[in-house]
């Protein structure tokens, strides 16, 4: 399912998906245990419901070949961040990403290593931008 076709996640669904992103494929018991250890007081049926919703929305898949279903993320954290940023750019800036990037960089402090990483990404983007502009 394309990211633009996916229904948005609730906050609770996002918390469950974060467990799968951080710990990989997991059964309901593992997800519940990790949620409980982080202070969440959900029942097993709540976790099952949230995983089923995420599966229906196309964020996770389940392996039903074993006794206990194993759920795994279909969407990576990076893919979800990109989709959310694109949605935000569309909603607030007529699809233009630059105002979002500028707003973000003006309100955050970055380490020298992070700044070097940004410079490297920009350097890598420049050849692609020049090719696009020469059409």
C-alpha positions as CSV (number, residue, x, y, z in Angstrom):
1,X,0.0,0.0,0.0
2,X,1.5,3.4,-1.0
3,X,2.2,5.7,1.9
4,X,-0.2,8.3,0.6
5,X,-3.0,5.7,0.7
6,X,-2.4,4.7,4.3
7,X,-4.8,5.9,7.0
8,X,-3.1,8.0,9.7
9,X,-2.0,6.3,12.9
10,X,-3.4,7.1,16.4
11,X,-0.9,8.0,19.1
12,X,-1.5,4.6,20.7
13,X,-0.9,2.8,17.4
14,X,2.3,4.8,17.0
15,X,3.6,3.7,20.4
16,X,3.0,0.0,19.4
17,X,4.8,0.5,16.1
18,X,7.7,2.1,17.9
19,X,8.2,-1.1,19.8
20,X,8.4,-3.0,16.5
21,X,10.8,-0.5,15.1
22,X,13.1,-0.7,18.1
23,X,12.9,-4.4,18.8
24,X,12.0,-6.0,15.5
25,X,9.3,-8.6,14.9
26,X,7.5,-9.5,18.1
27,X,4.6,-11.4,19.4
28,X,1.7,-9.8,21.4
29,X,3.3,-10.9,24.7
30,X,6.6,-9.2,23.8
31,X,4.9,-6.0,22.7
32,X,2.8,-6.0,25.8
33,X,5.8,-6.6,28.1
34,X,7.8,-3.8,26.5
35,X,4.8,-1.4,26.7
36,X,4.3,-2.3,30.4
37,X,8.0,-1.8,31.1
38,X,7.8,1.7,29.6
39,X,4.9,2.6,32.0
40,X,1.9,1.8,29.7
41,X,-0.9,0.0,31.4
42,X,-2.7,-1.7,28.6
43,X,-4.3,-5.1,28.5
44,X,-3.4,-7.9,26.1
45,X,-6.6,-7.3,24.1
46,X,-5.7,-3.6,23.7
47,X,-2.3,-4.5,22.2
48,X,-4.0,-7.1,19.9
49,X,-6.5,-4.5,18.8
50,X,-3.8,-1.9,18.1
51,X,-1.7,-4.4,16.1
52,X,-4.7,-5.5,14.1
53,X,-5.5,-1.9,13.3
54,X,-1.9,-1.3,12.2
55,X,-2.1,-4.3,10.0
56,X,-5.3,-3.2,8.4
57,X,-3.8,0.2,7.7
58,X,-0.7,-1.3,6.1
59,X,1.9,-0.4,8.7
60,X,2.6,-4.0,10.0
61,X,2.2,-7.5,8.8
62,X,1.7,-10.7,10.8
63,X,3.2,-14.1,10.4
64,X,0.4,-16.6,11.3
65,X,2.5,-19.7,10.6
66,X,3.4,-20.3,14.2
67,X,1.3,-20.8,17.3
68,X,1.7,-17.1,18.3
69,X,1.3,-14.5,15.6
70,X,4.5,-12.5,15.0
71,X,4.0,-8.9,14.0
72,X,6.7,-6.9,12.1
73,X,6.8,-3.4,10.7
74,X,6.2,-3.0,7.0
75,X,7.0,0.7,7.1
76,X,10.3,1.9,8.4
77,X,10.7,4.8,10.8
78,X,12.5,6.7,8.0
79,X,9.7,6.1,5.6
80,X,7.1,7.3,8.1
81,X,9.1,10.4,8.9
82,X,9.4,11.3,5.2
83,X,5.6,10.7,4.7
84,X,4.8,12.9,7.7
85,X,7.1,15.7,6.6
86,X,5.6,15.6,3.1
87,X,2.1,15.8,4.6
88,X,3.2,18.7,6.8
89,X,4.8,20.5,3.9
90,X,1.6,20.0,1.9
91,X,-0.7,21.2,4.7
92,X,1.3,24.2,5.8
93,X,3.6,25.3,3.0
94,X,1.9,24.4,-0.3
95,X,4.2,21.4,-0.7
96,X,7.4,23.5,-0.2
97,X,9.8,21.7,2.2
98,X,12.2,24.7,2.7
99,X,10.1,26.6,5.3
100,X,9.9,23.4,7.4
101,X,13.6,22.8,7.2
102,X,14.3,26.4,8.1
103,X,11.9,26.4,11.0
104,X,13.4,23.2,12.3
105,X,17.0,24.3,12.0
106,X,16.2,27.6,13.7
107,X,14.8,26.0,16.8
108,X,17.3,23.2,17.3
109,X,21.0,23.0,18.3
110,X,23.1,20.6,16.4
111,X,26.5,19.1,17.3
112,X,29.5,19.6,15.0
113,X,29.1,16.0,13.8
114,X,25.4,16.6,12.9
115,X,26.4,19.8,11.0
116,X,29.1,17.9,9.1
117,X,26.4,15.3,8.2
118,X,24.1,18.1,6.9
119,X,27.0,19.5,4.8
120,X,27.7,16.1,3.4
121,X,24.0,15.6,2.5
122,X,23.8,19.0,0.8
123,X,27.0,18.3,-1.2
124,X,25.5,15.0,-2.3
125,X,22.2,16.7,-3.3
126,X,23.9,19.4,-5.5
127,X,24.7,17.2,-8.5
128,X,21.1,15.9,-8.6
129,X,19.8,19.5,-8.4
130,X,21.9,20.7,-11.3
131,X,20.8,17.8,-13.5
132,X,17.1,18.6,-12.7
133,X,17.6,22.3,-13.6
134,X,19.3,21.5,-16.9
135,X,16.2,19.8,-18.4
